[in-house]
C-alpha cells in the first residue's frame, strides 16, 4: 500500500470537470472543490466511474461543440 491509513475519502472536481479522490483528512487543494461524495476510496472511485463519462476537459468539449 501507499502508507495512507485513512478510510475517509472525498471526490473532488475541478473547473474542467475532471474528477479525483482526495483523503478526507486533508485540505482540498486550490482549484478543486468537493463534489458531495464521501466514502471509502473504492466507493469514491466507483462513483467517479459512474459520473465521469467524458474524459475530455470541459474547455475542449465546449470548443469542439462550437466548431461543429
PDB file of N, CA, C, O and CB in Angstrom:
ATOM      1  N   UNK A   1       0.842  -1.180   0.000  1.00  0.00           N
ATOM      2  CA  UNK A   1       0.000   0.000   0.000  1.00  0.00           C
ATOM      3  C   UNK A   1       0.887   1.242   0.000  1.00  0.00           C
ATOM      4  O   UNK A   1       2.115   1.153  -0.004  1.00  0.00           O
ATOM      5  CB  UNK A   1      -0.958  -0.001   1.220  1.00  0.00           C
ATOM      6  N   UNK A   2       0.241   2.384   0.005  1.00  0.00           N
ATOM      7  CA  UNK A   2       0.976   3.632  -0.116  1.00  0.00           C
ATOM      8  C   UNK A   2       1.179   4.342   1.211  1.00  0.00           C
ATOM      9  O   UNK A   2       1.682   5.465   1.222  1.00  0.00           O
ATOM     10  CB  UNK A   2       0.269   4.539  -1.059  1.00  0.00           C
ATOM     11  N   UNK A   3       0.808   3.733   2.327  1.00  0.00           N
ATOM     12  CA  UNK A   3       1.047   4.325   3.624  1.00  0.00           C
ATOM     13  C   UNK A   3      -0.083   5.182   4.152  1.00  0.00           C
ATOM     14  O   UNK A   3      -0.032   5.611   5.305  1.00  0.00           O
ATOM     15  CB  UNK A   3       2.259   5.126   3.565  1.00  0.00           C
ATOM     16  N   UNK A   4      -1.101   5.447   3.351  1.00  0.00           N
ATOM     17  CA  UNK A   4      -2.239   6.241   3.814  1.00  0.00           C
ATOM     18  C   UNK A   4      -3.189   5.318   4.561  1.00  0.00           C
ATOM     19  O   UNK A   4      -3.647   4.313   4.019  1.00  0.00           O
ATOM     20  CB  UNK A   4      -2.966   6.952   2.622  1.00  0.00           C
ATOM     21  N   UNK A   5      -3.483   5.667   5.813  1.00  0.00           N
ATOM     22  CA  UNK A   5      -4.301   4.780   6.634  1.00  0.00           C
ATOM     23  C   UNK A   5      -5.742   5.244   6.752  1.00  0.00           C
ATOM     24  O   UNK A   5      -6.571   4.500   7.275  1.00  0.00           O
ATOM     25  CB  UNK A   5      -3.705   4.658   8.001  1.00  0.00           C
ATOM     26  N   UNK A   6      -6.072   6.436   6.290  1.00  0.00           N
ATOM     27  CA  UNK A   6      -7.431   6.945   6.433  1.00  0.00           C
ATOM     28  C   UNK A   6      -8.408   6.143   5.579  1.00  0.00           C
ATOM     29  O   UNK A   6      -8.075   5.715   4.474  1.00  0.00           O
ATOM     30  CB  UNK A   6      -7.489   8.425   6.051  1.00  0.00           C
ATOM     31  N   UNK A   7      -9.604   5.946   6.097  1.00  0.00           N
ATOM     32  CA  UNK A   7     -10.652   5.268   5.346  1.00  0.00           C
ATOM     33  C   UNK A   7     -11.669   6.263   4.800  1.00  0.00           C
ATOM     34  O   UNK A   7     -12.602   5.875   4.097  1.00  0.00           O
ATOM     35  CB  UNK A   7     -11.349   4.233   6.224  1.00  0.00           C
ATOM     36  N   UNK A   8     -11.494   7.542   5.120  1.00  0.00           N
ATOM     37  CA  UNK A   8     -12.427   8.579   4.711  1.00  0.00           C
ATOM     38  C   UNK A   8     -11.864   9.316   3.502  1.00  0.00           C
ATOM     39  O   UNK A   8     -10.813   9.951   3.585  1.00  0.00           O
ATOM     40  CB  UNK A   8     -12.707   9.560   5.873  1.00  0.00           C
ATOM     41  N   UNK A   9     -12.569   9.227   2.385  1.00  0.00           N
ATOM     42  CA  UNK A   9     -12.141   9.875   1.147  1.00  0.00           C
ATOM     43  C   UNK A   9     -13.271  10.742   0.630  1.00  0.00           C
ATOM     44  O   UNK A   9     -14.433  10.539   0.983  1.00  0.00           O
ATOM     45  CB  UNK A   9     -11.717   8.829   0.081  1.00  0.00           C
ATOM     46  N   UNK A  10     -12.932  11.699  -0.199  1.00  0.00           N
ATOM     47  CA  UNK A  10     -13.939  12.542  -0.838  1.00  0.00           C
ATOM     48  C   UNK A  10     -13.619  12.649  -2.321  1.00  0.00           C
ATOM     49  O   UNK A  10     -12.457  12.601  -2.724  1.00  0.00           O
ATOM     50  CB  UNK A  10     -13.994  13.951  -0.178  1.00  0.00           C
ATOM     51  N   UNK A  11     -14.663  12.794  -3.126  1.00  0.00           N
ATOM     52  CA  UNK A  11     -14.478  13.024  -4.554  1.00  0.00           C
ATOM     53  C   UNK A  11     -14.385  14.527  -4.764  1.00  0.00           C
ATOM     54  O   UNK A  11     -15.222  15.288  -4.279  1.00  0.00           O
ATOM     55  CB  UNK A  11     -15.647  12.397  -5.401  1.00  0.00           C
ATOM     56  N   UNK A  12     -13.365  14.942  -5.487  1.00  0.00           N
ATOM     57  CA  UNK A  12     -13.188  16.353  -5.805  1.00  0.00           C
ATOM     58  C   UNK A  12     -13.272  16.532  -7.317  1.00  0.00           C
ATOM     59  O   UNK A  12     -13.011  15.606  -8.085  1.00  0.00           O
ATOM     60  CB  UNK A  12     -11.832  16.886  -5.256  1.00  0.00           C
ATOM     61  N   UNK A  13     -13.642  17.739  -7.725  1.00  0.00           N
ATOM     62  CA  UNK A  13     -13.782  18.066  -9.144  1.00  0.00           C
ATOM     63  C   UNK A  13     -13.210  19.461  -9.365  1.00  0.00           C
ATOM     64  O   UNK A  13     -13.302  20.324  -8.492  1.00  0.00           O
ATOM     65  CB  UNK A  13     -15.281  17.988  -9.608  1.00  0.00           C
ATOM     66  N   UNK A  14     -12.620  19.674 -10.535  1.00  0.00           N
ATOM     67  CA  UNK A  14     -12.065  20.997 -10.828  1.00  0.00           C
ATOM     68  C   UNK A  14     -12.940  21.720 -11.848  1.00  0.00           C
ATOM     69  O   UNK A  14     -13.969  21.191 -12.268  1.00  0.00           O
ATOM     70  CB  UNK A  14     -10.613  20.879 -11.353  1.00  0.00           C
ATOM     71  N   UNK A  15     -12.539  22.920 -12.245  1.00  0.00           N
ATOM     72  CA  UNK A  15     -13.336  23.726 -13.173  1.00  0.00           C
ATOM     73  C   UNK A  15     -13.421  23.118 -14.568  1.00  0.00           C
ATOM     74  O   UNK A  15     -14.293  23.494 -15.351  1.00  0.00           O
ATOM     75  CB  UNK A  15     -12.759  25.114 -13.268  1.00  0.00           C
ATOM     76  N   UNK A  16     -12.541  22.196 -14.885  1.00  0.00           N
ATOM     77  CA  UNK A  16     -12.580  21.496 -16.170  1.00  0.00           C
ATOM     78  C   UNK A  16     -13.426  20.222 -16.089  1.00  0.00           C
ATOM     79  O   UNK A  16     -13.463  19.431 -17.032  1.00  0.00           O
ATOM     80  CB  UNK A  16     -11.157  21.153 -16.629  1.00  0.00           C
ATOM     81  N   UNK A  17     -14.102  20.031 -14.956  1.00  0.00           N
ATOM     82  CA  UNK A  17     -14.950  18.863 -14.693  1.00  0.00           C
ATOM     83  C   UNK A  17     -14.160  17.560 -14.742  1.00  0.00           C
ATOM     84  O   UNK A  17     -14.652  16.539 -15.223  1.00  0.00           O
ATOM     85  CB  UNK A  17     -16.091  18.808 -15.700  1.00  0.00           C
ATOM     86  N   UNK A  18     -12.924  17.609 -14.237  1.00  0.00           N
ATOM     87  CA  UNK A  18     -12.096  16.426 -14.065  1.00  0.00           C
ATOM     88  C   UNK A  18     -12.206  16.002 -12.603  1.00  0.00           C
ATOM     89  O   UNK A  18     -12.210  16.850 -11.711  1.00  0.00           O
ATOM     90  CB  UNK A  18     -10.601  16.699 -14.478  1.00  0.00           C
ATOM     91  N   UNK A  19     -12.294  14.711 -12.358  1.00  0.00           N
ATOM     92  CA  UNK A  19     -12.534  14.176 -11.025  1.00  0.00           C
ATOM     93  C   UNK A  19     -11.291  13.511 -10.459  1.00  0.00           C
ATOM     94  O   UNK A  19     -10.416  13.052 -11.192  1.00  0.00           O
ATOM     95  CB  UNK A  19     -13.683  13.187 -11.053  1.00  0.00           C
ATOM     96  N   UNK A  20     -11.240  13.474  -9.129  1.00  0.00           N
ATOM     97  CA  UNK A  20     -10.174  12.776  -8.423  1.00  0.00           C
ATOM     98  C   UNK A  20     -10.682  12.413  -7.028  1.00  0.00           C
ATOM     99  O   UNK A  20     -11.717  12.911  -6.585  1.00  0.00           O
ATOM    100  CB  UNK A  20      -8.877  13.651  -8.343  1.00  0.00           C
ATOM    101  N   UNK A  21      -9.944  11.543  -6.346  1.00  0.00           N
ATOM    102  CA  UNK A  21     -10.241  11.249  -4.944  1.00  0.00           C
ATOM    103  C   UNK A  21      -9.212  11.965  -4.091  1.00  0.00           C
ATOM    104  O   UNK A  21      -8.066  12.154  -4.497  1.00  0.00           O
ATOM    105  CB  UNK A  21     -10.234   9.706  -4.661  1.00  0.00           C
ATOM    106  N   UNK A  22      -9.643  12.359  -2.904  1.00  0.00           N
ATOM    107  CA  UNK A  22      -8.767  13.098  -2.005  1.00  0.00           C
ATOM    108  C   UNK A  22      -9.004  12.589  -0.594  1.00  0.00           C
ATOM    109  O   UNK A  22     -10.145  12.369  -0.188  1.00  0.00           O
ATOM    110  CB  UNK A  22      -9.018  14.638  -2.100  1.00  0.00           C
ATOM    111  N   UNK A  23      -7.932  12.403   0.145  1.00  0.00           N
ATOM    112  CA  UNK A  23      -8.047  11.938   1.530  1.00  0.00           C
ATOM    113  C   UNK A  23      -8.895  12.920   2.331  1.00  0.00           C
ATOM    114  O   UNK A  23      -8.661  14.128   2.286  1.00  0.00           O
ATOM    115  CB  UNK A  23      -6.644  11.774   2.180  1.00  0.00           C
ATOM    116  N   UNK A  24      -9.878  12.404   3.061  1.00  0.00           N
ATOM    117  CA  UNK A  24     -10.833  13.229   3.778  1.00  0.00           C
ATOM    118  C   UNK A  24     -10.240  14.063   4.892  1.00  0.00           C
ATOM    119  O   UNK A  24     -10.848  15.044   5.320  1.00  0.00           O
ATOM    120  CB  UNK A  24     -11.884  12.381   4.331  1.00  0.00           C
ATOM    121  N   UNK A  25      -9.061  13.689   5.372  1.00  0.00           N
ATOM    122  CA  UNK A  25      -8.452  14.443   6.468  1.00  0.00           C
ATOM    123  C   UNK A  25      -7.477  15.514   5.976  1.00  0.00           C
ATOM    124  O   UNK A  25      -6.756  16.110   6.777  1.00  0.00           O
ATOM    125  CB  UNK A  25      -7.733  13.496   7.405  1.00  0.00           C
ATOM    126  N   UNK A  26      -7.453  15.758   4.679  1.00  0.00           N
ATOM    127  CA  UNK A  26      -6.553  16.768   4.105  1.00  0.00           C
ATOM    128  C   UNK A  26      -7.364  17.916   3.527  1.00  0.00           C
ATOM    129  O   UNK A  26      -8.502  17.727   3.098  1.00  0.00           O
ATOM    130  CB  UNK A  26      -5.646  16.146   3.012  1.00  0.00           C
ATOM    131  N   UNK A  27      -6.777  19.101   3.518  1.00  0.00           N
ATOM    132  CA  UNK A  27      -7.427  20.256   2.907  1.00  0.00           C
ATOM    133  C   UNK A  27      -7.552  20.039   1.402  1.00  0.00           C
ATOM    134  O   UNK A  27      -6.655  19.484   0.767  1.00  0.00           O
ATOM    135  CB  UNK A  27      -6.638  21.555   3.206  1.00  0.00           C
ATOM    136  N   UNK A  28      -8.673  20.483   0.842  1.00  0.00           N
ATOM    137  CA  UNK A  28      -8.879  20.383  -0.598  1.00  0.00           C
ATOM    138  C   UNK A  28      -7.894  21.340  -1.281  1.00  0.00           C
ATOM    139  O   UNK A  28      -7.787  22.500  -0.883  1.00  0.00           O
ATOM    140  CB  UNK A  28     -10.372  20.717  -0.988  1.00  0.00           C
ATOM    141  N   UNK A  29      -7.177  20.865  -2.305  1.00  0.00           N
ATOM    142  CA  UNK A  29      -6.192  21.731  -2.956  1.00  0.00           C
ATOM    143  C   UNK A  29      -6.859  22.856  -3.753  1.00  0.00           C
ATOM    144  O   UNK A  29      -8.017  22.748  -4.156  1.00  0.00           O
ATOM    145  CB  UNK A  29      -5.295  20.904  -3.876  1.00  0.00           C
ATOM    146  N   UNK A  30      -6.116  23.919  -3.969  1.00  0.00           N
ATOM    147  CA  UNK A  30      -6.608  25.050  -4.757  1.00  0.00           C
ATOM    148  C   UNK A  30      -7.018  24.572  -6.145  1.00  0.00           C
ATOM    149  O   UNK A  30      -6.343  23.743  -6.755  1.00  0.00           O
ATOM    150  CB  UNK A  30      -5.532  26.159  -4.862  1.00  0.00           C
ATOM    151  N   UNK A  31      -8.122  25.100  -6.629  1.00  0.00           N
ATOM    152  CA  UNK A  31      -8.605  24.740  -7.954  1.00  0.00           C
ATOM    153  C   UNK A  31      -9.545  23.551  -7.969  1.00  0.00           C
ATOM    154  O   UNK A  31     -10.073  23.185  -9.019  1.00  0.00           O
ATOM    155  CB  UNK A  31      -7.454  24.455  -8.837  1.00  0.00           C
ATOM    156  N   UNK A  32      -9.756  22.949  -6.816  1.00  0.00           N
ATOM    157  CA  UNK A  32     -10.640  21.791  -6.700  1.00  0.00           C
ATOM    158  C   UNK A  32     -11.725  22.098  -5.676  1.00  0.00           C
ATOM    159  O   UNK A  32     -11.540  22.945  -4.802  1.00  0.00           O
ATOM    160  CB  UNK A  32      -9.845  20.513  -6.300  1.00  0.00           C
ATOM    161  N   UNK A  33     -12.855  21.406  -5.786  1.00  0.00           N
ATOM    162  CA  UNK A  33     -13.947  21.540  -4.819  1.00  0.00           C
ATOM    163  C   UNK A  33     -14.540  20.155  -4.578  1.00  0.00           C
ATOM    164  O   UNK A  33     -14.431  19.261  -5.417  1.00  0.00           O
ATOM    165  CB  UNK A  33     -15.046  22.546  -5.327  1.00  0.00           C
ATOM    166  N   UNK A  34     -15.166  19.997  -3.423  1.00  0.00           N
ATOM    167  CA  UNK A  34     -15.824  18.728  -3.124  1.00  0.00           C
ATOM    168  C   UNK A  34     -17.043  18.558  -4.018  1.00  0.00           C
ATOM    169  O   UNK A  34     -17.756  19.521  -4.297  1.00  0.00           O
ATOM    170  CB  UNK A  34     -16.231  18.654  -1.634  1.00  0.00           C
ATOM    171  N   UNK A  35     -17.275  17.338  -4.462  1.00  0.00           N
ATOM    172  CA  UNK A  35     -18.431  17.053  -5.316  1.00  0.00           C
ATOM    173  C   UNK A  35     -19.650  16.637  -4.505  1.00  0.00           C
ATOM    174  O   UNK A  35     -20.769  16.622  -5.018  1.00  0.00           O
ATOM    175  CB  UNK A  35     -18.088  15.964  -6.319  1.00  0.00           C
ATOM    176  N   UNK A  36     -19.430  16.299  -3.241  1.00  0.00           N
ATOM    177  CA  UNK A  36     -20.521  15.849  -2.386  1.00  0.00           C
ATOM    178  C   UNK A  36     -20.472  14.365  -2.063  1.00  0.00           C
ATOM    179  O   UNK A  36     -21.243  13.893  -1.228  1.00  0.00           O
ATOM    180  CB  UNK A  36     -21.822  16.167  -3.030  1.00  0.00           C
ATOM    181  N   UNK A  37     -19.589  13.625  -2.703  1.00  0.00           N
ATOM    182  CA  UNK A  37     -19.463  12.186  -2.451  1.00  0.00           C
ATOM    183  C   UNK A  37     -18.319  11.946  -1.483  1.00  0.00           C
ATOM    184  O   UNK A  37     -17.195  12.396  -1.710  1.00  0.00           O
ATOM    185  CB  UNK A  37     -19.233  11.401  -3.773  1.00  0.00           C
ATOM    186  N   UNK A  38     -18.615  11.227  -0.390  1.00  0.00           N
ATOM    187  CA  UNK A  38     -17.601  10.813   0.579  1.00  0.00           C
ATOM    188  C   UNK A  38     -17.797   9.327   0.852  1.00  0.00           C
ATOM    189  O   UNK A  38     -18.913   8.816   0.766  1.00  0.00           O
ATOM    190  CB  UNK A  38     -17.692  11.652   1.906  1.00  0.00           C
ATOM    191  N   UNK A  39     -16.723   8.646   1.176  1.00  0.00           N
ATOM    192  CA  UNK A  39     -16.810   7.226   1.497  1.00  0.00           C
ATOM    193  C   UNK A  39     -15.425   6.616   1.502  1.00  0.00           C
ATOM    194  O   UNK A  39     -14.420   7.307   1.671  1.00  0.00           O
ATOM    195  CB  UNK A  39     -17.718   6.491   0.499  1.00  0.00           C
ATOM    196  N   UNK A  40     -15.392   5.301   1.313  1.00  0.00           N
ATOM    197  CA  UNK A  40     -14.100   4.631   1.188  1.00  0.00           C
ATOM    198  C   UNK A  40     -13.502   5.003  -0.164  1.00  0.00           C
ATOM    199  O   UNK A  40     -14.195   5.520  -1.041  1.00  0.00           O
ATOM    200  CB  UNK A  40     -14.245   3.074   1.334  1.00  0.00           C
ATOM    201  N   UNK A  41     -12.234   4.739  -0.320  1.00  0.00           N
ATOM    202  CA  UNK A  41     -11.587   5.044  -1.596  1.00  0.00           C
ATOM    203  C   UNK A  41     -12.264   4.281  -2.729  1.00  0.00           C
ATOM    204  O   UNK A  41     -12.476   4.828  -3.811  1.00  0.00           O
ATOM    205  CB  UNK A  41     -10.083   4.700  -1.542  1.00  0.00           C
ATOM    206  N   UNK A  42     -12.601   3.032  -2.484  1.00  0.00           N
ATOM    207  CA  UNK A  42     -13.244   2.213  -3.506  1.00  0.00           C
ATOM    208  C   UNK A  42     -14.621   2.767  -3.878  1.00  0.00           C
ATOM    209  O   UNK A  42     -14.978   2.796  -5.056  1.00  0.00           O
ATOM    210  CB  UNK A  42     -13.371   0.767  -3.022  1.00  0.00           C
ATOM    211  N   UNK A  43     -15.397   3.207  -2.878  1.00  0.00           N
ATOM    212  CA  UNK A  43     -16.710   3.808  -3.154  1.00  0.00           C
ATOM    213  C   UNK A  43     -16.565   5.083  -3.975  1.00  0.00           C
ATOM    214  O   UNK A  43     -17.335   5.321  -4.905  1.00  0.00           O
ATOM    215  CB  UNK A  43     -17.451   4.111  -1.840  1.00  0.00           C
ATOM    216  N   UNK A  44     -15.583   5.893  -3.629  1.00  0.00           N
ATOM    217  CA  UNK A  44     -15.360   7.144  -4.354  1.00  0.00           C
ATOM    218  C   UNK A  44     -14.926   6.875  -5.793  1.00  0.00           C
ATOM    219  O   UNK A  44     -15.396   7.541  -6.715  1.00  0.00           O
ATOM    220  CB  UNK A  44     -14.304   7.997  -3.636  1.00  0.00           C
ATOM    221  N   UNK A  45     -14.039   5.909  -5.993  1.00  0.00           N
ATOM    222  CA  UNK A  45     -13.609   5.570  -7.346  1.00  0.00           C
ATOM    223  C   UNK A  45     -14.767   5.013  -8.168  1.00  0.00           C
ATOM    224  O   UNK A  45     -14.880   5.306  -9.358  1.00  0.00           O
ATOM    225  CB  UNK A  45     -12.462   4.560  -7.301  1.00  0.00           C
ATOM    226  N   UNK A  46     -15.618   4.220  -7.546  1.00  0.00           N
ATOM    227  CA  UNK A  46     -16.799   3.694  -8.229  1.00  0.00           C
ATOM    228  C   UNK A  46     -17.737   4.826  -8.645  1.00  0.00           C
ATOM    229  O   UNK A  46     -18.291   4.808  -9.744  1.00  0.00           O
ATOM    230  CB  UNK A  46     -17.540   2.695  -7.325  1.00  0.00           C
ATOM    231  N   UNK A  47     -17.910   5.804  -7.765  1.00  0.00           N
ATOM    232  CA  UNK A  47     -18.742   6.967  -8.082  1.00  0.00           C
ATOM    233  C   UNK A  47     -18.166   7.718  -9.284  1.00  0.00           C
ATOM    234  O   UNK A  47     -18.906   8.107 -10.188  1.00  0.00           O
ATOM    235  CB  UNK A  47     -18.851   7.911  -6.857  1.00  0.00           C
ATOM    236  N   UNK A  48     -16.862   7.918  -9.294  1.00  0.00           N
ATOM    237  CA  UNK A  48     -16.219   8.610 -10.418  1.00  0.00           C
ATOM    238  C   UNK A  48     -16.447   7.839 -11.713  1.00  0.00           C
ATOM    239  O   UNK A  48     -16.730   8.442 -12.748  1.00  0.00           O
ATOM    240  CB  UNK A  48     -14.705   8.785 -10.159  1.00  0.00           C
ATOM    241  N   UNK A  49     -16.328   6.522 -11.667  1.00  0.00           N
ATOM    242  CA  UNK A  49     -16.576   5.706 -12.859  1.00  0.00           C
ATOM    243  C   UNK A  49     -17.982   5.921 -13.405  1.00  0.00           C
ATOM    244  O   UNK A  49     -18.191   5.898 -14.618  1.00  0.00           O
ATOM    245  CB  UNK A  49     -16.366   4.228 -12.540  1.00  0.00           C
ATOM    246  N   UNK A  50     -18.947   6.130 -12.511  1.00  0.00           N
ATOM    247  CA  UNK A  50     -20.342   6.322 -12.937  1.00  0.00           C
ATOM    248  C   UNK A  50     -20.596   7.714 -13.503  1.00  0.00           C
ATOM    249  O   UNK A  50     -21.335   7.855 -14.477  1.00  0.00           O
ATOM    250  CB  UNK A  50     -21.281   6.076 -11.771  1.00  0.00           C
ATOM    251  N   UNK A  51     -19.996   8.741 -12.911  1.00  0.00           N
ATOM    252  CA  UNK A  51     -20.361  10.111 -13.290  1.00  0.00           C
ATOM    253  C   UNK A  51     -19.423  10.757 -14.311  1.00  0.00           C
ATOM    254  O   UNK A  51     -19.833  11.674 -15.023  1.00  0.00           O
ATOM    255  CB  UNK A  51     -20.403  10.966 -12.066  1.00  0.00           C
ATOM    256  N   UNK A  52     -18.188  10.303 -14.397  1.00  0.00           N
ATOM    257  CA  UNK A  52     -17.234  10.936 -15.311  1.00  0.00           C
ATOM    258  C   UNK A  52     -17.208  10.135 -16.602  1.00  0.00           C
ATOM    259  O   UNK A  52     -16.334   9.294 -16.812  1.00  0.00           O
ATOM    260  CB  UNK A  52     -15.803  11.025 -14.677  1.00  0.00           C
ATOM    261  N   UNK A  53     -18.178  10.409 -17.459  1.00  0.00           N
ATOM    262  CA  UNK A  53     -18.361   9.609 -18.663  1.00  0.00           C
ATOM    263  C   UNK A  53     -17.628  10.173 -19.876  1.00  0.00           C
ATOM    264  O   UNK A  53     -17.482   9.477 -20.881  1.00  0.00           O
ATOM    265  CB  UNK A  53     -19.824   9.494 -18.974  1.00  0.00           C
ATOM    266  N   UNK A  54     -17.169  11.405 -19.802  1.00  0.00           N
ATOM    267  CA  UNK A  54     -16.431  12.027 -20.904  1.00  0.00           C
ATOM    268  C   UNK A  54     -15.140  12.595 -20.331  1.00  0.00           C
ATOM    269  O   UNK A  54     -15.161  13.593 -19.611  1.00  0.00           O
ATOM    270  CB  UNK A  54     -17.283  13.150 -21.616  1.00  0.00           C
ATOM    271  N   UNK A  55     -14.027  11.963 -20.648  1.00  0.00           N
ATOM    272  CA  UNK A  55     -12.748  12.329 -20.053  1.00  0.00           C
ATOM    273  C   UNK A  55     -12.174  13.640 -20.589  1.00  0.00           C
ATOM    274  O   UNK A  55     -11.208  14.163 -20.034  1.00  0.00           O
ATOM    275  CB  UNK A  55     -11.764  11.229 -20.281  1.00  0.00           C
ATOM    276  N   UNK A  56     -12.757  14.171 -21.655  1.00  0.00           N
ATOM    277  CA  UNK A  56     -12.222  15.420 -22.204  1.00  0.00           C
ATOM    278  C   UNK A  56     -12.471  16.568 -21.229  1.00  0.00           C
ATOM    279  O   UNK A  56     -13.535  16.636 -20.614  1.00  0.00           O
ATOM    280  CB  UNK A  56     -12.862  15.733 -23.584  1.00  0.00           C
ATOM    281  N   UNK A  57     -11.501  17.472 -21.081  1.00  0.00           N
ATOM    282  CA  UNK A  57     -11.728  18.647 -20.240  1.00  0.00           C
ATOM    283  C   UNK A  57     -12.898  19.470 -20.785  1.00  0.00           C
ATOM    284  O   UNK A  57     -13.163  19.456 -21.987  1.00  0.00           O
ATOM    285  CB  UNK A  57     -10.449  19.516 -20.160  1.00  0.00           C
ATOM    286  N   UNK A  58     -13.588  20.178 -19.906  1.00  0.00           N
ATOM    287  CA  UNK A  58     -14.742  20.985 -20.287  1.00  0.00           C
ATOM    288  C   UNK A  58     -14.400  21.965 -21.402  1.00  0.00           C
ATOM    289  O   UNK A  58     -15.178  22.120 -22.343  1.00  0.00           O
ATOM    290  CB  UNK A  58     -15.275  21.739 -19.079  1.00  0.00           C
ATOM    291  N   UNK A  59     -13.255  22.627 -21.314  1.00  0.00           N
ATOM    292  CA  UNK A  59     -12.892  23.614 -22.341  1.00  0.00           C
ATOM    293  C   UNK A  59     -12.767  22.968 -23.720  1.00  0.00           C
ATOM    294  O   UNK A  59     -13.137  23.586 -24.718  1.00  0.00           O
ATOM    295  CB  UNK A  59     -11.574  24.307 -21.970  1.00  0.00           C
ATOM    296  N   UNK A  60     -12.261  21.761 -23.795  1.00  0.00           N
ATOM    297  CA  UNK A  60     -12.149  21.055 -25.071  1.00  0.00           C
ATOM    298  C   UNK A  60     -13.528  20.667 -25.587  1.00  0.00           C
ATOM    299  O   UNK A  60     -13.811  20.823 -26.775  1.00  0.00           O
ATOM    300  CB  UNK A  60     -11.263  19.805 -24.924  1.00  0.00           C
ATOM    301  N   UNK A  61     -14.386  20.165 -24.710  1.00  0.00           N
ATOM    302  CA  UNK A  61     -15.750  19.807 -25.133  1.00  0.00           C
ATOM    303  C   UNK A  61     -16.479  21.020 -25.691  1.00  0.00           C
ATOM    304  O   UNK A  61     -17.136  20.926 -26.728  1.00  0.00           O
ATOM    305  CB  UNK A  61     -16.546  19.213 -23.955  1.00  0.00           C
ATOM    306  N   UNK A  62     -16.367  22.163 -25.009  1.00  0.00           N
ATOM    307  CA  UNK A  62     -17.036  23.380 -25.470  1.00  0.00           C
ATOM    308  C   UNK A  62     -16.468  23.851 -26.808  1.00  0.00           C
ATOM    309  O   UNK A  62     -17.224  24.264 -27.687  1.00  0.00           O
ATOM    310  CB  UNK A  62     -16.900  24.490 -24.423  1.00  0.00           C
ATOM    311  N   UNK A  63     -15.153  23.793 -26.970  1.00  0.00           N
ATOM    312  CA  UNK A  63     -14.527  24.200 -28.232  1.00  0.00           C
ATOM    313  C   UNK A  63     -14.965  23.295 -29.372  1.00  0.00           C
ATOM    314  O   UNK A  63     -15.240  23.771 -30.473  1.00  0.00           O
ATOM    315  CB  UNK A  63     -12.998  24.183 -28.106  1.00  0.00           C
ATOM    316  N   UNK A  64     -15.031  22.003 -29.119  1.00  0.00           N
ATOM    317  CA  UNK A  64     -15.446  21.066 -30.161  1.00  0.00           C
ATOM    318  C   UNK A  64     -16.918  21.262 -30.514  1.00  0.00           C
ATOM    319  O   UNK A  64     -17.294  21.159 -31.681  1.00  0.00           O
ATOM    320  CB  UNK A  64     -15.197  19.619 -29.711  1.00  0.00           C
ATOM    321  N   UNK A  65     -17.751  21.543 -29.517  1.00  0.00           N
ATOM    322  CA  UNK A  65     -19.173  21.775 -29.775  1.00  0.00           C
ATOM    323  C   UNK A  65     -19.384  23.032 -30.610  1.00  0.00           C
ATOM    324  O   UNK A  65     -20.238  23.046 -31.496  1.00  0.00           O
ATOM    325  CB  UNK A  65     -19.943  21.888 -28.456  1.00  0.00           C
ATOM    326  N   UNK A  66     -18.621  24.081 -30.342  1.00  0.00           N
ATOM    327  CA  UNK A  66     -18.804  25.332 -31.079  1.00  0.00           C
ATOM    328  C   UNK A  66     -18.208  25.253 -32.485  1.00  0.00           C
ATOM    329  O   UNK A  66     -18.619  26.001 -33.371  1.00  0.00           O
ATOM    330  CB  UNK A  66     -18.173  26.490 -30.311  1.00  0.00           C
ATOM    331  N   UNK A  67     -17.251  24.361 -32.694  1.00  0.00           N
ATOM    332  CA  UNK A  67     -16.633  24.208 -34.014  1.00  0.00           C
ATOM    333  C   UNK A  67     -17.473  23.326 -34.930  1.00  0.00           C
ATOM    334  O   UNK A  67     -17.339  23.383 -36.153  1.00  0.00           O
ATOM    335  CB  UNK A  67     -15.231  23.621 -33.875  1.00  0.00           C
ATOM    336  N   UNK A  68     -18.338  22.514 -34.337  1.00  0.00           N
ATOM    337  CA  UNK A  68     -19.078  21.515 -35.095  1.00  0.00           C
ATOM    338  C   UNK A  68     -20.290  22.018 -35.730  1.00  0.00           C
ATOM    339  O   UNK A  68     -20.997  21.263 -36.397  1.00  0.00           O
ATOM    340  CB  UNK A  68     -19.434  20.414 -34.259  1.00  0.00           C
TER     341      UNK A  68
END
